[in-house]
Amino acid sequence: VVVGVGGLGSWVADLLARAGVGMLRLVDSDRVDITNLHRQGLYDESDARAGDAKVHAAARRLGAINSQLEIQPVRQRLDAANIYELAGDVDLILDGTDNFAARFIINDYAVKTGTPWVFAGAVAAEAQTMTIIPHRTPCLRCIFDAPPPPCTDPACRIAGVLGPAVATIAAIEATEAVKILAGCRDRVSPYLLKLDLWDNR
C-alpha cells in the first residue's frame, strides 16, 4: 500500500509498477493541483485542469505503464481508525505522506502487526528515508519520540520542496521496497539516510 500519491508516492508507485509488483493499493484523499506538478511525476496539466482525484489519475497512468498490475485506488485519508482495513492484507507499507502524524499512525500499526514499512520525507532540498522491519530494525519512535507539534512540522506547502529531492529519495524508497518484496531483507539498510541535495551532503 502506498499511503499518499503526491510527490513521494507518485514516484514510488511508478517505479514499483515498472518493477512488476503484483498489486498496488493507492490511498489518498486529494486532487491533482497544478502547483504540485514539479514534484509529482504521475500527473500532468490535463489532470490538474480536470481536478481529478490523485488516486484515479494515478491508477490510469499506472495501468498504462503495466497492464498486468492490479491497482486499487482508495480515495480516503489514512487515520488510526481505517489503517487496519487499508493495510491489513498487504506485504509492505510505503510512506508518501507529508506529515508526521500520519507517519506515526503507520509506524505504530506496523510495529503492532509486524508489517514492514519505508518512511520517507522531503522538504526544501533535504530528504530522508528509513526502512523499518519491526523487531529487526529501529522504528520511527526510536528516532523521534513523538510527532513534532503541527506548527513546527515543515510541510511542503510552507517550506517548498525541490522536485529532484523528492524523486531521489523516492527512488531509494522504491529500491528498499523491492528488496523486501523480493525476500532480500538482509540487504535492507538499517539506517536513517538524510540527504541535502543542494549542498551535496
Helices and strands as residue ranges (DSSP letters): E 2-3, H 7-19, E 23-27, G 34-36, H 45-50, H 54-65, E 70-74, H 83-87, E 93-95, H 100-113, E 117-123, E 126-132, H 140-143, G 150-152, H 156-159, H 163-181, G 185-187, E 193-196
